[in-house]
Amino acid sequence: MIPVRCFTCGKVISNCWEEYKSRVAEGEDSALVLDDLGVTRYCCRRMILSHVTLVDTLAPYQ
């Protein structure tokens, strides 16, 4: 699960995650998608680009 807000600046970024993920899967450039979604700060970009979904990986170990 992606954090709701950027850890550094506090901007809400979770609303961009699904659209970002689907557009990048279709083959669009990550930088252009982030620009289009309004994610311009490097701290917010870091939050989205470095996110790894571990829910499905860790769920069997509960």
PyMOL Python script that loads the backbone (N, CA, C, O; Angstrom):
from pymol import cmd

cmd.read_pdbstr("""\
ATOM      1  N   MET A   1       0.839  -1.171   0.000  1.00  0.00           N
ATOM      2  CA  MET A   1       0.000   0.000   0.000  1.00  0.00           C
ATOM      3  C   MET A   1       0.889   1.239   0.000  1.00  0.00           C
ATOM      4  O   MET A   1       1.784   1.379   0.833  1.00  0.00           O
ATOM      5  N   ILE A   2       0.631   2.113  -0.926  1.00  0.00           N
ATOM      6  CA  ILE A   2       1.416   3.345  -1.009  1.00  0.00           C
ATOM      7  C   ILE A   2       0.985   4.290   0.109  1.00  0.00           C
ATOM      8  O   ILE A   2      -0.200   4.368   0.433  1.00  0.00           O
ATOM      9  N   PRO A   3       1.937   5.007   0.699  1.00  0.00           N
ATOM     10  CA  PRO A   3       1.557   5.979   1.733  1.00  0.00           C
ATOM     11  C   PRO A   3       0.610   7.038   1.182  1.00  0.00           C
ATOM     12  O   PRO A   3       0.668   7.385   0.002  1.00  0.00           O
ATOM     13  N   VAL A   4      -0.249   7.539   2.035  1.00  0.00           N
ATOM     14  CA  VAL A   4      -1.230   8.536   1.614  1.00  0.00           C
ATOM     15  C   VAL A   4      -0.539   9.846   1.268  1.00  0.00           C
ATOM     16  O   VAL A   4      -0.879  10.484   0.271  1.00  0.00           O
ATOM     17  N   ARG A   5       0.419  10.245   2.076  1.00  0.00           N
ATOM     18  CA  ARG A   5       1.114  11.522   1.880  1.00  0.00           C
ATOM     19  C   ARG A   5       2.610  11.302   1.707  1.00  0.00           C
ATOM     20  O   ARG A   5       3.170  10.299   2.150  1.00  0.00           O
ATOM     21  N   CYS A   6       3.238  12.271   1.050  1.00  0.00           N
ATOM     22  CA  CYS A   6       4.690  12.275   0.912  1.00  0.00           C
ATOM     23  C   CYS A   6       5.299  12.455   2.300  1.00  0.00           C
ATOM     24  O   CYS A   6       4.830  13.290   3.074  1.00  0.00           O
ATOM     25  N   PHE A   7       6.327  11.691   2.621  1.00  0.00           N
ATOM     26  CA  PHE A   7       6.946  11.781   3.939  1.00  0.00           C
ATOM     27  C   PHE A   7       7.643  13.120   4.154  1.00  0.00           C
ATOM     28  O   PHE A   7       7.758  13.572   5.293  1.00  0.00           O
ATOM     29  N   THR A   8       8.104  13.755   3.098  1.00  0.00           N
ATOM     30  CA  THR A   8       8.879  14.982   3.230  1.00  0.00           C
ATOM     31  C   THR A   8       8.005  16.228   3.258  1.00  0.00           C
ATOM     32  O   THR A   8       8.109  17.033   4.184  1.00  0.00           O
ATOM     33  N   CYS A   9       7.146  16.397   2.257  1.00  0.00           N
ATOM     34  CA  CYS A   9       6.394  17.652   2.141  1.00  0.00           C
ATOM     35  C   CYS A   9       4.940  17.535   2.574  1.00  0.00           C
ATOM     36  O   CYS A   9       4.307  18.557   2.837  1.00  0.00           O
ATOM     37  N   GLY A  10       4.393  16.341   2.657  1.00  0.00           N
ATOM     38  CA  GLY A  10       3.030  16.157   3.117  1.00  0.00           C
ATOM     39  C   GLY A  10       1.962  16.217   2.036  1.00  0.00           C
ATOM     40  O   GLY A  10       0.772  16.166   2.348  1.00  0.00           O
ATOM     41  N   LYS A  11       2.361  16.324   0.770  1.00  0.00           N
ATOM     42  CA  LYS A  11       1.382  16.368  -0.324  1.00  0.00           C
ATOM     43  C   LYS A  11       0.711  14.999  -0.477  1.00  0.00           C
ATOM     44  O   LYS A  11       1.365  13.965  -0.343  1.00  0.00           O
ATOM     45  N   VAL A  12      -0.567  14.999  -0.752  1.00  0.00           N
ATOM     46  CA  VAL A  12      -1.305  13.756  -0.968  1.00  0.00           C
ATOM     47  C   VAL A  12      -0.874  13.157  -2.305  1.00  0.00           C
ATOM     48  O   VAL A  12      -0.999  13.799  -3.347  1.00  0.00           O
ATOM     49  N   ILE A  13      -0.364  11.917  -2.271  1.00  0.00           N
ATOM     50  CA  ILE A  13       0.128  11.277  -3.500  1.00  0.00           C
ATOM     51  C   ILE A  13      -0.575   9.954  -3.783  1.00  0.00           C
ATOM     52  O   ILE A  13      -0.429   9.405  -4.875  1.00  0.00           O
ATOM     53  N   SER A  14      -1.322   9.441  -2.838  1.00  0.00           N
ATOM     54  CA  SER A  14      -1.932   8.123  -3.025  1.00  0.00           C
ATOM     55  C   SER A  14      -2.995   8.122  -4.117  1.00  0.00           C
ATOM     56  O   SER A  14      -3.281   7.076  -4.699  1.00  0.00           O
ATOM     57  N   ASN A  15      -3.580   9.278  -4.400  1.00  0.00           N
ATOM     58  CA  ASN A  15      -4.617   9.336  -5.431  1.00  0.00           C
ATOM     59  C   ASN A  15      -4.036   9.186  -6.840  1.00  0.00           C
ATOM     60  O   ASN A  15      -4.784   8.945  -7.789  1.00  0.00           O
ATOM     61  N   CYS A  16      -2.741   9.321  -6.988  1.00  0.00           N
ATOM     62  CA  CYS A  16      -2.084   9.211  -8.300  1.00  0.00           C
ATOM     63  C   CYS A  16      -1.585   7.801  -8.597  1.00  0.00           C
ATOM     64  O   CYS A  16      -1.261   7.500  -9.746  1.00  0.00           O
ATOM     65  N   TRP A  17      -1.516   6.943  -7.607  1.00  0.00           N
ATOM     66  CA  TRP A  17      -0.855   5.660  -7.749  1.00  0.00           C
ATOM     67  C   TRP A  17      -1.497   4.740  -8.791  1.00  0.00           C
ATOM     68  O   TRP A  17      -0.791   4.208  -9.647  1.00  0.00           O
ATOM     69  N   GLU A  18      -2.788   4.544  -8.740  1.00  0.00           N
ATOM     70  CA  GLU A  18      -3.457   3.615  -9.663  1.00  0.00           C
ATOM     71  C   GLU A  18      -3.311   4.058 -11.117  1.00  0.00           C
ATOM     72  O   GLU A  18      -3.008   3.246 -11.990  1.00  0.00           O
ATOM     73  N   GLU A  19      -3.528   5.348 -11.372  1.00  0.00           N
ATOM     74  CA  GLU A  19      -3.403   5.837 -12.742  1.00  0.00           C
ATOM     75  C   GLU A  19      -1.955   5.757 -13.215  1.00  0.00           C
ATOM     76  O   GLU A  19      -1.690   5.395 -14.361  1.00  0.00           O
ATOM     77  N   TYR A  20      -1.023   6.094 -12.332  1.00  0.00           N
ATOM     78  CA  TYR A  20       0.399   5.994 -12.679  1.00  0.00           C
ATOM     79  C   TYR A  20       0.762   4.559 -13.047  1.00  0.00           C
ATOM     80  O   TYR A  20       1.408   4.318 -14.066  1.00  0.00           O
ATOM     81  N   LYS A  21       0.350   3.617 -12.223  1.00  0.00           N
ATOM     82  CA  LYS A  21       0.682   2.214 -12.434  1.00  0.00           C
ATOM     83  C   LYS A  21       0.105   1.704 -13.753  1.00  0.00           C
ATOM     84  O   LYS A  21       0.789   0.999 -14.495  1.00  0.00           O
ATOM     85  N   SER A  22      -1.127   2.048 -14.048  1.00  0.00           N
ATOM     86  CA  SER A  22      -1.755   1.561 -15.277  1.00  0.00           C
ATOM     87  C   SER A  22      -1.141   2.199 -16.519  1.00  0.00           C
ATOM     88  O   SER A  22      -0.940   1.519 -17.525  1.00  0.00           O
ATOM     89  N   ARG A  23      -0.842   3.492 -16.462  1.00  0.00           N
ATOM     90  CA  ARG A  23      -0.268   4.160 -17.630  1.00  0.00           C
ATOM     91  C   ARG A  23       1.149   3.702 -17.917  1.00  0.00           C
ATOM     92  O   ARG A  23       1.537   3.584 -19.080  1.00  0.00           O
ATOM     93  N   VAL A  24       1.927   3.444 -16.879  1.00  0.00           N
ATOM     94  CA  VAL A  24       3.291   2.940 -17.087  1.00  0.00           C
ATOM     95  C   VAL A  24       3.246   1.509 -17.618  1.00  0.00           C
ATOM     96  O   VAL A  24       4.086   1.128 -18.434  1.00  0.00           O
ATOM     97  N   ALA A  25       2.285   0.718 -17.171  1.00  0.00           N
ATOM     98  CA  ALA A  25       2.135  -0.654 -17.676  1.00  0.00           C
ATOM     99  C   ALA A  25       1.774  -0.664 -19.158  1.00  0.00           C
ATOM    100  O   ALA A  25       2.113  -1.608 -19.873  1.00  0.00           O
ATOM    101  N   GLU A  26       1.087   0.383 -19.626  1.00  0.00           N
ATOM    102  CA  GLU A  26       0.740   0.489 -21.043  1.00  0.00           C
ATOM    103  C   GLU A  26       1.927   0.928 -21.894  1.00  0.00           C
ATOM    104  O   GLU A  26       1.863   0.864 -23.122  1.00  0.00           O
ATOM    105  N   GLY A  27       3.012   1.374 -21.254  1.00  0.00           N
ATOM    106  CA  GLY A  27       4.216   1.723 -21.990  1.00  0.00           C
ATOM    107  C   GLY A  27       4.571   3.197 -22.024  1.00  0.00           C
ATOM    108  O   GLY A  27       5.511   3.584 -22.718  1.00  0.00           O
ATOM    109  N   GLU A  28       3.848   4.023 -21.298  1.00  0.00           N
ATOM    110  CA  GLU A  28       4.169   5.444 -21.273  1.00  0.00           C
ATOM    111  C   GLU A  28       5.411   5.691 -20.417  1.00  0.00           C
ATOM    112  O   GLU A  28       5.745   4.886 -19.548  1.00  0.00           O
ATOM    113  N   ASP A  29       6.083   6.796 -20.669  1.00  0.00           N
ATOM    114  CA  ASP A  29       7.277   7.178 -19.923  1.00  0.00           C
ATOM    115  C   ASP A  29       6.892   7.633 -18.517  1.00  0.00           C
ATOM    116  O   ASP A  29       5.949   8.407 -18.349  1.00  0.00           O
ATOM    117  N   SER A  30       7.618   7.155 -17.512  1.00  0.00           N
ATOM    118  CA  SER A  30       7.308   7.473 -16.115  1.00  0.00           C
ATOM    119  C   SER A  30       7.352   8.967 -15.840  1.00  0.00           C
ATOM    120  O   SER A  30       6.473   9.502 -15.164  1.00  0.00           O
ATOM    121  N   ALA A  31       8.366   9.640 -16.356  1.00  0.00           N
ATOM    122  CA  ALA A  31       8.508  11.071 -16.096  1.00  0.00           C
ATOM    123  C   ALA A  31       7.350  11.868 -16.680  1.00  0.00           C
ATOM    124  O   ALA A  31       6.862  12.806 -16.050  1.00  0.00           O
ATOM    125  N   LEU A  32       6.911  11.504 -17.869  1.00  0.00           N
ATOM    126  CA  LEU A  32       5.805  12.221 -18.496  1.00  0.00           C
ATOM    127  C   LEU A  32       4.492  11.971 -17.765  1.00  0.00           C
ATOM    128  O   LEU A  32       3.663  12.873 -17.643  1.00  0.00           O
ATOM    129  N   VAL A  33       4.307  10.753 -17.282  1.00  0.00           N
ATOM    130  CA  VAL A  33       3.086  10.432 -16.536  1.00  0.00           C
ATOM    131  C   VAL A  33       3.046  11.225 -15.234  1.00  0.00           C
ATOM    132  O   VAL A  33       2.005  11.777 -14.877  1.00  0.00           O
ATOM    133  N   LEU A  34       4.170  11.286 -14.523  1.00  0.00           N
ATOM    134  CA  LEU A  34       4.221  12.038 -13.268  1.00  0.00           C
ATOM    135  C   LEU A  34       3.986  13.522 -13.512  1.00  0.00           C
ATOM    136  O   LEU A  34       3.295  14.174 -12.729  1.00  0.00           O
ATOM    137  N   ASP A  35       4.552  14.062 -14.587  1.00  0.00           N
ATOM    138  CA  ASP A  35       4.305  15.469 -14.928  1.00  0.00           C
ATOM    139  C   ASP A  35       2.824  15.707 -15.206  1.00  0.00           C
ATOM    140  O   ASP A  35       2.252  16.698 -14.750  1.00  0.00           O
ATOM    141  N   ASP A  36       2.211  14.802 -15.949  1.00  0.00           N
ATOM    142  CA  ASP A  36       0.799  14.936 -16.296  1.00  0.00           C
ATOM    143  C   ASP A  36      -0.105  14.853 -15.063  1.00  0.00           C
ATOM    144  O   ASP A  36      -1.137  15.521 -14.997  1.00  0.00           O
ATOM    145  N   LEU A  37       0.287  14.032 -14.093  1.00  0.00           N
ATOM    146  CA  LEU A  37      -0.499  13.876 -12.870  1.00  0.00           C
ATOM    147  C   LEU A  37      -0.266  15.009 -11.872  1.00  0.00           C
ATOM    148  O   LEU A  37      -0.956  15.087 -10.856  1.00  0.00           O
ATOM    149  N   GLY A  38       0.694  15.881 -12.151  1.00  0.00           N
ATOM    150  CA  GLY A  38       0.961  17.006 -11.265  1.00  0.00           C
ATOM    151  C   GLY A  38       1.928  16.704 -10.145  1.00  0.00           C
ATOM    152  O   GLY A  38       2.013  17.467  -9.183  1.00  0.00           O
ATOM    153  N   VAL A  39       2.658  15.607 -10.245  1.00  0.00           N
ATOM    154  CA  VAL A  39       3.660  15.254  -9.243  1.00  0.00           C
ATOM    155  C   VAL A  39       4.988  15.828  -9.731  1.00  0.00           C
ATOM    156  O   VAL A  39       5.699  15.194 -10.510  1.00  0.00           O
ATOM    157  N   THR A  40       5.315  17.037  -9.265  1.00  0.00           N
ATOM    158  CA  THR A  40       6.488  17.735  -9.783  1.00  0.00           C
ATOM    159  C   THR A  40       7.644  17.802  -8.797  1.00  0.00           C
ATOM    160  O   THR A  40       8.792  17.951  -9.213  1.00  0.00           O
ATOM    161  N   ARG A  41       7.375  17.697  -7.521  1.00  0.00           N
ATOM    162  CA  ARG A  41       8.445  17.768  -6.525  1.00  0.00           C
ATOM    163  C   ARG A  41       9.231  16.457  -6.519  1.00  0.00           C
ATOM    164  O   ARG A  41       8.660  15.374  -6.651  1.00  0.00           O
ATOM    165  N   TYR A  42      10.540  16.575  -6.366  1.00  0.00           N
ATOM    166  CA  TYR A  42      11.368  15.379  -6.404  1.00  0.00           C
ATOM    167  C   TYR A  42      11.113  14.455  -5.219  1.00  0.00           C
ATOM    168  O   TYR A  42      11.315  13.245  -5.327  1.00  0.00           O
ATOM    169  N   CYS A  43      10.674  15.005  -4.091  1.00  0.00           N
ATOM    170  CA  CYS A  43      10.392  14.147  -2.940  1.00  0.00           C
ATOM    171  C   CYS A  43       9.156  13.290  -3.197  1.00  0.00           C
ATOM    172  O   CYS A  43       9.117  12.123  -2.807  1.00  0.00           O
ATOM    173  N   CYS A  44       8.149  13.862  -3.849  1.00  0.00           N
ATOM    174  CA  CYS A  44       6.927  13.116  -4.164  1.00  0.00           C
ATOM    175  C   CYS A  44       7.197  12.085  -5.256  1.00  0.00           C
ATOM    176  O   CYS A  44       6.667  10.975  -5.215  1.00  0.00           O
ATOM    177  N   ARG A  45       8.015  12.454  -6.222  1.00  0.00           N
ATOM    178  CA  ARG A  45       8.386  11.516  -7.283  1.00  0.00           C
ATOM    179  C   ARG A  45       9.114  10.312  -6.689  1.00  0.00           C
ATOM    180  O   ARG A  45       8.900   9.175  -7.109  1.00  0.00           O
ATOM    181  N   ARG A  46       9.967  10.572  -5.718  1.00  0.00           N
ATOM    182  CA  ARG A  46      10.704   9.496  -5.050  1.00  0.00           C
ATOM    183  C   ARG A  46       9.753   8.527  -4.375  1.00  0.00           C
ATOM    184  O   ARG A  46       9.959   7.314  -4.416  1.00  0.00           O
ATOM    185  N   MET A  47       8.708   9.065  -3.752  1.00  0.00           N
ATOM    186  CA  MET A  47       7.744   8.209  -3.063  1.00  0.00           C
ATOM    187  C   MET A  47       7.047   7.259  -4.038  1.00  0.00           C
ATOM    188  O   MET A  47       6.832   6.090  -3.721  1.00  0.00           O
ATOM    189  N   ILE A  48       6.701   7.754  -5.207  1.00  0.00           N
ATOM    190  CA  ILE A  48       5.984   6.937  -6.181  1.00  0.00           C
ATOM    191  C   ILE A  48       6.937   5.997  -6.914  1.00  0.00           C
ATOM    192  O   ILE A  48       6.634   4.816  -7.082  1.00  0.00           O
ATOM    193  N   LEU A  49       8.085   6.510  -7.350  1.00  0.00           N
ATOM    194  CA  LEU A  49       9.011   5.689  -8.130  1.00  0.00           C
ATOM    195  C   LEU A  49       9.644   4.564  -7.311  1.00  0.00           C
ATOM    196  O   LEU A  49       9.928   3.493  -7.848  1.00  0.00           O
ATOM    197  N   SER A  50       9.863   4.792  -6.042  1.00  0.00           N
ATOM    198  CA  SER A  50      10.542   3.780  -5.235  1.00  0.00           C
ATOM    199  C   SER A  50       9.577   2.843  -4.503  1.00  0.00           C
ATOM    200  O   SER A  50      10.020   1.972  -3.755  1.00  0.00           O
ATOM    201  N   HIS A  51       8.279   3.007  -4.705  1.00  0.00           N
ATOM    202  CA  HIS A  51       7.302   2.170  -4.006  1.00  0.00           C
ATOM    203  C   HIS A  51       7.306   0.740  -4.553  1.00  0.00           C
ATOM    204  O   HIS A  51       7.292   0.524  -5.765  1.00  0.00           O
ATOM    205  N   VAL A  52       7.325  -0.223  -3.641  1.00  0.00           N
ATOM    206  CA  VAL A  52       7.258  -1.634  -3.993  1.00  0.00           C
ATOM    207  C   VAL A  52       6.057  -2.234  -3.274  1.00  0.00           C
ATOM    208  O   VAL A  52       5.938  -2.109  -2.055  1.00  0.00           O
ATOM    209  N   THR A  53       5.173  -2.880  -4.015  1.00  0.00           N
ATOM    210  CA  THR A  53       3.986  -3.481  -3.426  1.00  0.00           C
ATOM    211  C   THR A  53       4.359  -4.832  -2.817  1.00  0.00           C
ATOM    212  O   THR A  53       4.679  -5.778  -3.537  1.00  0.00           O
ATOM    213  N   LEU A  54       4.314  -4.914  -1.492  1.00  0.00           N
ATOM    214  CA  LEU A  54       4.701  -6.131  -0.784  1.00  0.00           C
ATOM    215  C   LEU A  54       3.524  -6.841  -0.136  1.00  0.00           C
ATOM    216  O   LEU A  54       3.720  -7.863   0.522  1.00  0.00           O
ATOM    217  N   VAL A  55       2.319  -6.337  -0.297  1.00  0.00           N
ATOM    218  CA  VAL A  55       1.162  -6.922   0.380  1.00  0.00           C
ATOM    219  C   VAL A  55       0.963  -8.375  -0.058  1.00  0.00           C
ATOM    220  O   VAL A  55       0.765  -9.248   0.787  1.00  0.00           O
ATOM    221  N   ASP A  56       1.014  -8.643  -1.350  1.00  0.00           N
ATOM    222  CA  ASP A  56       0.804  -9.999  -1.832  1.00  0.00           C
ATOM    223  C   ASP A  56       1.942 -10.938  -1.436  1.00  0.00           C
ATOM    224  O   ASP A  56       1.729 -12.137  -1.259  1.00  0.00           O
ATOM    225  N   THR A  57       3.123 -10.401  -1.301  1.00  0.00           N
ATOM    226  CA  THR A  57       4.295 -11.215  -0.925  1.00  0.00           C
ATOM    227  C   THR A  57       4.257 -11.595   0.552  1.00  0.00           C
ATOM    228  O   THR A  57       4.577 -12.727   0.915  1.00  0.00           O
ATOM    229  N   LEU A  58       3.863 -10.640   1.406  1.00  0.00           N
ATOM    230  CA  LEU A  58       3.893 -10.864   2.840  1.00  0.00           C
ATOM    231  C   LEU A  58       2.615 -11.466   3.405  1.00  0.00           C
ATOM    232  O   LEU A  58       2.634 -11.957   4.534  1.00  0.00           O
ATOM    233  N   ALA A  59       1.530 -11.449   2.688  1.00  0.00           N
ATOM    234  CA  ALA A  59       0.244 -11.940   3.189  1.00  0.00           C
ATOM    235  C   ALA A  59       0.276 -13.414   3.632  1.00  0.00           C
ATOM    236  O   ALA A  59      -0.326 -13.737   4.657  1.00  0.00           O
ATOM    237  N   PRO A  60       0.947 -14.317   2.909  1.00  0.00           N
ATOM    238  CA  PRO A  60       0.929 -15.719   3.362  1.00  0.00           C
ATOM    239  C   PRO A  60       1.612 -15.952   4.712  1.00  0.00           C
ATOM    240  O   PRO A  60       1.395 -16.998   5.324  1.00  0.00           O
ATOM    241  N   TYR A  61       2.416 -15.028   5.187  1.00  0.00           N
ATOM    242  CA  TYR A  61       3.184 -15.223   6.424  1.00  0.00           C
ATOM    243  C   TYR A  61       2.463 -14.722   7.657  1.00  0.00           C
ATOM    244  O   TYR A  61       3.049 -14.728   8.739  1.00  0.00           O
ATOM    245  N   GLN A  62       1.231 -14.291   7.543  1.00  0.00           N
ATOM    246  CA  GLN A  62       0.507 -13.809   8.726  1.00  0.00           C
ATOM    247  C   GLN A  62      -0.115 -14.933   9.478  1.00  0.00           C
ATOM    248  O   GLN A  62      -0.762 -14.708  10.500  1.00  0.00           O
TER     249      GLN A  62
END
""", "prot")
cmd.dss("prot")
cmd.show_as("cartoon", "prot")
cmd.util.cbc("prot")
cmd.orient("prot")
